[in-house]
Structure formats: C-alpha cells, structure tokens
Amino acid sequence: VLLLVSDGKLRLDDDVRKYIPELPQYGRTITIRHLLSHTSGLREWSNLVADQGYPRGTRVTSQADLVNIIVRQQALNYPVGDYYSYTNSGFALLTVIVERVAGMPFARFSNERIFRPLGMADTRWRDDFTTIVPRRAQAYSRRADGWHIDMPFEQVHGPGGLLTTVGDWLKWNDALDKRSLGAVSDSLISRATLTSGRAIPYAMGMINGTYRGIPEWAHSGSTAGYSTYLARYPKQALSIAVMCNAAGAAATSYARQLADALIPGMAPRVSFDTVAADPNRISRFAGIYRDDRTHDVVDLFIDRGQLRIRGGAMLRALRDGDFLMGAAARVRIVTAADGTPTGARIFAPDGDTLTWSYASATRWQTAETQLAAFTGRWYQPEGDAAWTARVEKGALVLEQRPGTRAALVPAYADTFEAGAYGTIWFTRDKKGAVTAMHLGAGRVWDLVFSRAR
C-alpha cells in the first residue's frame, strides 16, 4: 500500500469506498489509514464465519468469501477511529485495494515490487494452499492422544498467509534499515492517532513500542499451528526473527529471551509493589462483571488468597489498593459508599482504559421455565447466520446444524457464556418479551440476531 502511495496512485486518507464501493457507508469515513492501523471498527472476519457455523479449519475459505462477508456488514464494532481493535478484515480489504489499483494479483505485485528486488527468494503468498512448497515446515498441535497436523487450509492471504523464512525476514528488516524501499521505512513506524487525540503504539502493520527501555519495532502472528515474532531494535542494529510450527509455542517470549541475552545494558524489568491481599476486602470484589466494550463475561473469584479471573489471569494486590493483572495492567475496583463494587477500571500499558460493570455477586441460577423465553430460531442477515435455541436437560443450547452446537452457561440475568463463540445475551421489549439475541466475541462486539419469522 505504501509503495502505491509513493507511486502517487492513492493516499492514506482516501475513503476506502473509492476503491471498494461495495463497502457500506458507516457514518464516519473509513480511510486506508484506518485499515492499516486497526482503527476502522470493522468486525473480524474469522469470527463472522465461525458465527455462520464454520470456524476456521472446518471448510476452505476463499479470498472472495472473506471479502463478501466483510462488505455484508451493516454495522461496526465502534465509531470509526474511536478505538484500536485488531481485525484481519482491514488487511483483507487492503489486499483488494492493491489489486484494483495496481491492476494485477496481490501476489504478483508483492513479488515484483518487494520480494524479488530485496532478494527474498524464499518468500511467497499462500494464495493456493494446495500448492506444493519445497522444504515447507508443516504445523502441528498436541492433543490428548499425541501430535496432529494443524495446517491453515484456506486461500486467505494478505492478513496472514505469508510463506517465508527467518533468513528472508532478516533481509526484509535489513532493507528497512537501509531504506531500500524509500519512505516506506518511516511510514511503517508512524503511530496511529485515535479520534480522542491519543497516539497508540500500533503503526502500520507494525507496533512501535519499547522493550525494557529500548525502542522495539515488532509484530507477532499466529495461524493454526504456526506462531511467529519479528522484532527490530534500531539503536542496536539488531533484528530477531522467530518462527514456530507448534500450536501454543511462545514465539514472542522466545524473541524477548534472545533480546535479553543479546542486548547489554537494558533497563531492569518494572517491578510492582505487590502485597498479601486482605481476605475481607477482596471477598467483596468477587462476582460477575461485564466488559463494557466487548461484553465479555469476567468472573472474579478467590484463588489462593488472591483475586483471579476464571480461566484467566491472577489479580495480585498492590500496596496502593489496586491490582496487577498480567505483566503490567493495573485494575482498580470501583465501589459505592458502602463498599459494594459497581465496576472496575483497567489501565493498560499502552495507555488505553477499559471498564467493567459489576453484574452480580453470584452466577445466575435459572429455572427451565425461564430458559423457555429464549428458545426459537434466531437469524443474523449480515452474515446469513441462523441459530436455533432449545432447552435440553435443563440447559439452553444453541445449534446451527448437527454437530455445530454450543451449550450456554448462565452468567447473569439474560446473559450466557458460549465457549468459543464468546458471550450470548438477550434483550427484551418494554413488556419484558425477549426480542433479540446478541453475540460478542473479542473482535466482534455486538452481533444482533432477530427472531426468525
């Protein structure tokens, strides 16, 4: 994209609809810059196909399938530019833009303008997953009965799908250091700015951040059984490329361990003043919360004297009354005058602030008669997805076709956890009748299903 900008064939602030007119209008204009920085609000395509009943890996998805489900979307996760939320949908549309502006397939353009000039002889796009690629490392995942092949059998490329080597990746970073592609080197690390005016670490396909006090320009990636990390430390003239072919391999951690060993004089790791938690105090904070942005259910419980998110991170008590989540996120429980929790504020290391609303002290206990209100067929026209809700053995179950089903676990009133599908919640009209089903799953914040007639 940046090469086409340097050619004078497009501008970063061009309306995406100039090149993809089939994309709906969403109020604010989505620009190419928004796509490059994951600030467009576009829903994640892989979640959308999963909501159709076809999670990645269960059928072959073509590039045309991917674009079709994106342009069918009539709503966004949030107003354009207000937040950063990683979405491969943006990079999928950028692939289309390159093809339409350059007048040639994306893979050919990449080869002619990048791979061949930079001597990246072992780099290509996986635009046909059936092609035999000599010396290709297959990807694997471990299951209870041993190792299995875990390959991304799909035609999707652009937002991933690059076949390359550690050696070619280092050639790429060297070319950026030497400015072989001109202004592209600077543009790639130009941080994005939200509509609030806050600059974020994400730039253009790269994160412009720091690690232990030194600049780090990097990005991770994972698909099926592959995981990768490429980092450039400009002041040290050092690049580190890590590629793994086992699901769950910690490519980012491996790269950082190499950086620790290779770079002298790094700043010490930030240490936090953690203390033993007051049992009486934290017992009041346990309960069910709702992520106000994504609608994810956050279940806080006591584990070995500390708060923990069920299925997730420990919240270690800090001396000032806040909690440490993960390596650097700070959590502050907000309470009413009587000490009852009303929510929480999460201060992320990148400057973002998230909020949780307190929903209930305990999980919602539902009777089978209550669950009957949610049964029926639910339809989502933007993804052409239909789900049937029924009660089985006292539990609410969603089914799309035989073998595609999700058992719903009650969280709080009218809200359920749906495993890999995320959170399901229902809304009612003024008379209390259930009129809509909503789905939220990390990169899709609120997909609305209506009762099918």
C-alpha positions in Angstrom: 0.0 0.0 0.0 2.8 2.4 0.9 4.5 1.7 -2.4 1.4 2.7 -4.2 1.3 5.9 -2.1 4.8 6.6 -3.2 3.8 6.0 -6.8 1.1 8.7 -6.4 -1.7 6.2 -7.1 -3.5 6.5 -3.8 -3.4 8.4 -0.5 -3.6 7.2 3.1 -6.5 9.4 3.8 -8.5 8.3 0.8 -12.0 6.9 1.5 -11.8 3.1 1.2 -15.1 3.2 -0.7 -13.2 5.0 -3.5 -11.7 1.6 -4.3 -14.2 -0.8 -2.7 -17.6 0.9 -3.5 -19.5 -2.2 -2.3 -18.5 -1.5 1.3 -21.4 0.2 3.1 -21.3 3.7 4.5 -21.0 3.7 8.2 -21.3 7.4 9.1 -17.7 8.4 9.5 -15.4 7.7 6.6 -13.2 4.7 6.8 -9.8 5.6 5.3 -6.9 3.4 4.2 -5.0 4.7 7.2 -7.7 3.3 9.5 -7.4 -0.2 7.8 -3.6 -0.1 8.3 -3.9 0.7 12.0 -6.8 -1.5 13.0 -8.9 1.5 14.0 -11.7 1.1 11.4 -14.2 -0.7 13.7 -14.6 -3.5 11.1 -15.6 -6.8 12.6 -13.1 -9.7 12.5 -13.9 -11.9 9.5 -12.8 -15.2 11.2 -15.3 -14.6 14.0 -18.1 -13.9 11.4 -17.5 -17.2 9.6 -17.4 -19.0 12.9 -20.8 -17.5 13.7 -22.1 -18.9 10.4 -21.2 -22.3 11.9 -17.8 -22.7 10.1 -14.9 -21.9 12.4 -11.6 -21.6 10.6 -10.3 -25.0 9.7 -13.7 -26.6 9.1 -14.1 -25.6 5.5 -12.0 -23.9 2.8 -12.4 -20.1 2.8 -11.6 -18.3 -0.4 -10.5 -14.7 -0.7 -13.9 -13.9 -2.3 -15.7 -15.5 0.7 -13.7 -13.3 3.0 -14.4 -10.0 1.2 -18.1 -10.9 0.8 -18.7 -11.4 4.5 -17.0 -8.1 5.3 -18.9 -6.0 2.8 -22.2 -7.5 4.0 -21.7 -6.0 7.4 -24.1 -3.1 8.1 -22.6 -2.1 11.4 -19.2 -1.7 13.0 -17.8 -2.6 16.5 -17.4 1.1 17.3 -17.4 4.5 15.5 -14.6 4.8 13.1 -11.3 5.8 14.7 -12.5 5.8 18.3 -10.6 2.6 19.4 -7.9 0.2 18.4 -9.1 -3.4 17.9 -7.1 -5.8 15.9 -9.1 -7.0 12.9 -7.8 -9.0 9.9 -10.7 -7.7 7.9 -8.9 -4.4 7.4 -5.9 -6.1 5.9 -8.1 -8.3 3.7 -9.6 -5.1 2.2 -6.1 -3.6 1.7 -5.3 -6.7 -0.4 -8.2 -5.9 -2.7 -7.2 -2.3 -2.9 -3.7 -3.2 -4.0 -5.1 -5.5 -6.7 -7.5 -2.9 -8.0 -5.1 0.0 -8.0 -2.1 -2.0 -9.3 -4.1 -3.9 -11.9 -2.6 -7.2 -11.0 -2.9 -10.0 -8.5 -1.6 -9.1 -5.0 0.9 -12.0 -5.1 2.4 -10.8 -8.4 2.6 -7.2 -7.2 4.4 -8.3 -4.0 6.9 -10.4 -5.9 7.7 -7.7 -8.5 7.9 -4.8 -6.1 9.2 -6.4 -2.8 10.3 -10.0 -2.8 12.4 -10.1 -6.0 14.1 -6.7 -5.6 15.0 -7.4 -2.0 16.4 -10.9 -2.8 13.7 -12.7 -0.8 13.8 -15.8 -2.9 12.0 -18.0 -0.4 9.0 -15.7 0.2 5.6 -16.0 -1.3 1.9 -15.7 -0.5 -0.2 -18.8 0.2 -2.8 -17.9 -2.3 -3.3 -21.6 -3.1 -2.9 -23.8 -0.1 -2.8 -26.9 -2.4 0.5 -25.8 -4.0 3.5 -28.0 -3.1 6.1 -25.8 -1.5 9.6 -27.5 -1.3 11.1 -27.6 2.2 7.9 -26.2 3.8 7.6 -26.9 7.6 4.2 -28.3 8.5 2.4 -27.0 11.6 1.3 -29.3 14.4 -0.7 -29.2 17.6 -0.7 -31.6 20.6 -3.8 -33.3 21.6 -4.5 -35.9 24.3 -3.5 -38.7 22.0 -0.4 -37.1 20.6 0.7 -34.7 17.8 -1.6 -33.9 14.9 -1.1 -31.8 11.8 -2.7 -28.3 12.3 -2.4 -26.5 9.0 -4.3 -23.4 7.7 -6.1 -25.0 4.8 -7.6 -21.8 3.3 -6.9 -19.4 0.4 -7.0 -16.3 2.5 -3.8 -14.2 2.2 -2.9 -10.6 3.0 -3.9 -10.7 6.6 -1.5 -13.5 7.1 -0.7 -16.4 4.8 2.9 -15.4 4.1 5.3 -18.2 3.5 8.8 -17.2 4.3 12.0 -18.0 6.2 14.0 -16.5 9.0 16.7 -15.5 6.5 14.3 -13.7 4.2 12.7 -11.9 7.2 16.1 -10.6 8.2 16.6 -9.4 4.6 13.3 -7.5 4.9 14.4 -5.8 8.1 17.8 -5.0 6.6 16.1 -3.4 3.7 14.1 -1.2 6.0 17.3 -0.2 7.9 18.9 0.7 4.6 15.8 2.4 3.3 15.8 0.3 0.2 12.1 1.0 -0.2 12.4 4.7 0.5 9.8 6.4 2.7 8.2 3.1 3.4 10.7 2.6 6.3 9.4 5.7 8.1 5.8 5.3 7.3 5.6 1.7 8.7 6.5 3.0 12.2 4.2 6.1 12.1 1.9 5.6 15.1 -1.8 5.9 14.6 -3.9 8.5 16.5 -7.5 7.9 17.7 -10.3 10.5 17.4 -9.6 11.3 21.1 -6.1 12.5 20.1 -4.4 9.7 21.9 -1.5 8.1 20.0 -1.3 4.4 20.1 1.7 2.1 19.7 0.2 0.4 16.6 1.6 2.0 13.5 1.1 0.4 10.0 1.4 -3.4 10.2 4.0 -2.8 13.0 4.0 -2.0 16.7 6.2 1.0 17.5 6.9 0.3 21.2 9.7 -0.2 23.7 11.0 -3.3 25.5 13.0 -2.8 28.7 13.6 0.8 27.9 14.8 0.5 24.3 12.8 1.1 21.0 11.3 -2.1 19.5 9.6 -2.2 16.2 7.9 -5.6 16.0 4.8 -7.7 15.3 3.7 -11.2 16.3 1.5 -13.6 14.3 -0.2 -16.9 14.6 -2.4 -19.1 12.4 -3.4 -22.7 13.1 -0.2 -24.4 14.4 2.2 -21.6 13.4 3.3 -18.7 15.6 5.9 -16.0 14.8 7.6 -12.9 16.0 9.8 -10.4 14.1 11.5 -7.6 16.0 13.9 -4.8 15.1 15.9 -2.9 17.7 17.1 0.1 15.6 19.6 1.5 18.1 21.3 -1.8 18.4 21.2 -2.6 14.7 19.7 -5.9 15.7 16.8 -8.0 14.3 15.4 -11.1 15.7 13.1 -13.5 13.8 11.4 -16.4 15.5 9.2 -19.0 13.7 7.5 -21.9 15.4 5.4 -24.7 13.9 3.7 -26.0 17.1 0.5 -24.5 18.3 1.0 -22.8 21.7 4.7 -22.1 21.1 5.5 -18.8 22.7 7.3 -17.0 19.8 7.1 -13.6 21.4 8.6 -14.9 24.6 11.4 -16.7 22.7 12.3 -13.5 20.9 12.3 -11.5 24.1 14.6 -14.0 25.7 17.0 -13.7 22.8 16.9 -9.9 23.2 17.7 -10.2 26.9 20.7 -12.3 26.1 22.0 -10.2 23.1 21.4 -6.6 24.2 23.6 -5.3 27.1 22.6 -2.6 29.5 18.8 -3.0 29.2 16.6 -1.3 31.8 15.6 -3.6 34.6 12.1 -5.0 34.4 9.5 -2.9 36.0 8.6 -4.3 39.5 5.3 -3.7 41.2 4.8 -3.4 44.9 2.6 -6.4 45.4 1.3 -7.3 48.9 -0.7 -10.0 50.6 -4.4 -9.4 49.8 -6.8 -8.5 52.6 -9.2 -11.5 52.6 -12.2 -9.5 53.9 -11.6 -6.8 51.3 -11.2 -8.9 48.2 -14.1 -11.2 49.1 -16.4 -8.3 48.5 -15.0 -7.9 45.0 -15.6 -11.4 43.8 -18.5 -11.8 41.4 -19.6 -11.5 37.8 -18.6 -8.4 35.8 -19.2 -7.4 32.2 -16.6 -5.8 29.9 -18.4 -2.7 28.7 -16.6 -2.7 25.4 -16.7 -6.3 24.2 -19.4 -7.7 26.5 -17.1 -10.5 27.7 -18.0 -12.0 31.0 -15.4 -11.5 33.7 -15.8 -13.9 36.6 -13.7 -12.9 39.6 -13.1 -15.5 42.3 -10.7 -16.1 45.2 -7.8 -18.3 44.4 -5.0 -18.9 46.9 -5.7 -15.7 48.7 -5.8 -13.5 45.6 -8.5 -12.5 43.0 -8.4 -14.4 39.8 -10.3 -14.2 36.5 -11.9 -17.6 35.9 -9.9 -19.1 33.0 -7.5 -16.2 33.0 -5.0 -14.0 34.9 -4.4 -13.6 38.6 -5.1 -10.1 40.1 -2.3 -9.6 42.5 -2.9 -7.0 45.2 -0.8 -3.8 45.2 0.1 -1.7 48.2 -1.9 1.3 46.9 -5.2 -0.7 46.8 -5.2 -1.5 43.0 -4.4 -4.9 41.5 -1.9 -6.0 39.0 -3.2 -8.1 36.0 -0.7 -9.9 33.9 2.7 -8.2 33.5 1.7 -4.5 33.6 -2.1 -3.8 33.5 -3.5 -2.1 36.6 -7.0 -2.9 37.8 -9.0 -0.6 40.1 -12.2 -1.8 41.6 -14.8 1.0 41.9 -17.2 0.8 44.9 -20.2 2.5 46.2 -20.2 4.3 49.5 -21.0 1.1 51.4 -18.0 -0.7 49.7 -20.2 -2.7 47.3 -18.4 -3.0 43.9 -20.0 -1.2 41.0 -17.4 -1.9 38.4 -13.7 -1.7 37.6 -11.2 0.4 35.6 -8.4 -1.3 33.8 -5.4 0.8 32.9 -3.5 -0.9 30.1 0.3 -0.4 29.5 -0.5 1.2 26.1 -2.5 4.0 27.7 -5.9 2.5 27.0 -8.5 2.5 29.8 -11.1 -0.3 29.9 -14.1 -0.6 32.1 -16.1 -3.4 33.6 -19.6 -3.2 35.1 -20.5 -5.2 38.1 -23.3 -7.5 37.2 -23.9 -9.9 40.1 -22.3 -11.4 43.2 -23.1 -14.9 42.1 -23.9 -16.7 38.8 -27.4 -16.5 37.6 -29.4 -19.5 38.7 -32.0 -20.2 36.0 -35.1 -22.4 36.0 -36.1 -24.3 32.9 -39.3 -22.2 32.7 -37.1 -19.1 32.5 -35.0 -20.5 29.7 -38.1 -21.1 27.5 -38.2 -17.4 26.8 -35.0 -17.6 24.8 -35.9 -20.6 22.7 -36.6 -20.4 19.0 -34.8 -19.6 15.7 -32.5 -16.6 15.6 -31.3 -15.0 12.4 -28.4 -12.6 11.5 -28.8 -11.3 7.9 -25.4 -9.6 7.6 -23.7 -13.0 8.0 -26.6 -15.1 6.8 -26.3 -17.0 10.1 -29.2 -18.8 11.8 -29.1 -20.5 15.2 -31.8 -22.4 17.0 -32.1 -22.2 20.8 -33.7 -25.0 22.7 -33.7 -26.3 26.2 -32.0 -29.7 26.8 -31.7 -31.3 30.2 -32.3 -28.0 32.0 -29.7 -26.1 29.9 -30.0 -23.7 27.0 -28.3 -25.0 23.8 -27.7 -23.2 20.5 -27.5 -25.3 17.4 -26.9 -24.4 13.8 -26.7 -27.9 12.3 -26.0 -31.3 13.6 -22.5 -31.2 15.2 -22.5 -27.4 15.4 -23.8 -26.5 18.8 -22.9 -24.6 21.9 -24.1 -25.2 25.5 -24.8 -21.9 27.2 -23.6 -21.4 30.8 -25.6 -18.7 32.7 -23.6 -15.7 33.8 -26.0 -13.0 34.9 -29.6 -12.1 34.1 -30.3 -12.9 30.4 -26.6 -13.4 29.7 -24.6 -16.6 29.0 -21.1 -17.8 28.2 -20.9 -19.8 24.9 -17.4 -21.2 25.0 -15.5 -20.5 21.7 -18.4 -18.4 20.5 -18.0 -15.8 23.3 -20.9 -14.2 25.1 -24.6 -14.5 24.3 -27.1 -12.1 25.8 -30.8 -11.4 25.1 -32.7 -8.1 25.2 -36.3 -7.5 25.9 -39.0 -5.0 24.9 -40.9 -2.8 27.3 -43.3 -5.6 28.1 -40.5 -8.0 29.0 -40.7 -10.1 25.9 -37.3 -11.4 24.6 -36.9 -9.7 21.1 -33.2 -10.0 20.2 -30.1 -12.2 20.7 -26.7 -10.7 20.8 -23.3 -12.2 20.3 -20.0 -10.7 21.4 -16.6 -12.5 21.0 -13.5 -10.3 21.5 -13.2 -8.9 17.9 -16.9 -8.8 17.3 -18.5 -6.7 19.9 -22.3 -6.9 19.3 -23.7 -9.0 16.5 -27.5 -8.8 16.7 -29.8 -11.7 15.8 -33.6 -11.3 15.4 -36.3 -13.8 15.8 -36.9 -15.6 12.6 -40.5 -15.4 11.4 
